[in-house]
Amino acid sequence: MKQRRAFTLVELLVVIGIIAVLIGILLPSLSKAQRQARMTACLSNQKQLITALFMYVQDNKGAFPGGPGFAKVAGNNTPIYYPGLASWDAVARNPYSCNQDINSGPIFLAKYVGNSKKIPGCPGAIEDVKDIGSDRTANRSNYWYPWSLVYTPEQIFSPSTMIGPLTVQTPQKITSIRHTSQKAVIIDYKTYHDKIVLQTDLTPVGTPESLNKRVVNVGFADGHVAYRNVAEMFDRDINYTGRGTDPDTAGVRGRDFP
């Protein structure tokens, strides 16, 4: 019977080296493919949320979610009056939280997304969004709801003097948007798809603002969604479209991207 020859140590090391090289080549591609898949899923979520937003607007005389009113928050059974029901932050009062819990905040978009609990979350975020709780620690949404949709262009133009904790929201009409393909109505709360994950309107420490070229997913008033660079934004804080320019080019009248 013919005896099989065993691999020598050198041959084994060569094979191991080849495998290591192949892994080194394939892993970046695999990582990129996974990141691209998460970005695509995120864009799909944003598209569904924009559709829900438009359905809400259609049912509410053309106005965006927000305005003054009463809402319950976790830990308090008595409804509290809010001059502005809609929040931009990762809280239950953010319309994109699609909040279904009447004890956590107002109910804006839940019925338009089939009461989905996944759509408010970006697949690229480390922490999953929750479906109960009111404040930021509850992490109710990974998407930003711009204040320019619920405050007048005049208020957005000069927010430091015209918008405060007691300022009453005035939901804007969708027909007031002049540049639908350039006005953002939803954007990632953080740059979940970039190497540096930071709140979208902030610049990483040590990076000049002009070199802040992180990437973010954005949805626009004409219904399209896209992958954009924060360096393209006219104002990194999406709440204040056109602030300091002119009341006629601020808020819903202005542009967020070229």
Phi, psi and omega in degrees: 000133184283128182276133180284141179274129179281155175293142174278164179300321180296318180296319178298318180295323178295315179298314179299319179297319179296316179299318180298320178296317180297319178297318179298328179282319187279327185300314178300321179294319179295317179298318179296319180295320179294318179297319180295322179295320178294321178297318180295318178295322178296315178299323177296318177299315180298320179299318179293323179291323176296318178300317178297319178299314180296324178293320176298313180302317180298325181276353185232045174056034175081006184260146178285159179298138178142197182103175178283157178165183182253145176206148174275152172232158184304134178089359180222112182281348180266125178303139181251141177280131176239126173299332177226107181289327184273134177242151177275340193281180181277051183239172183294336180281356172287120180307328182284359172288342183051041183306132179247351184264108184297342178271359180250345182159184181291154178258110182252295191250358188308313185292339182277351177244020179063032182056031178295140179257359183258328184303325180292350184256140175275129180299342180275350181283146180289317183262132177290148175286154180254163181249008173223164182099154187250323190266185184298327180296339178284344179051068187275340180205148176258010183237146187266130176257110187295135176294339180297347178273348185231004174234153184290157176304325180295320179290319180293326180300322181228067187295328184294335181252347187241347180238123179218182182302334183257006180289127181282130178287145175234093181308127182278157179273142180297333179289348179279347180287123185267330185236076190298329182275356181238354180262116181283136174245352176203145178206153177304135179295323175228166179277071186296338186258012181247164178295326178256109180267112183212154178309137191305324184275000182259157178249132180305144180302133179085000180253122176301144183303327181292341181256009179281086188248042177288163185251153185204151175267139184223144173242141187247166186292346176271001176098350181273153178238151185204162177261114187232168179259134182297338179295341179282339186293138178290326175220123184297334178271103186296346178294330192241061179303119175075018180297141179075004179264282179197139179305335181281349179235022180249165178060223182293346179275349188258189180239146174258330181227154177297000000 
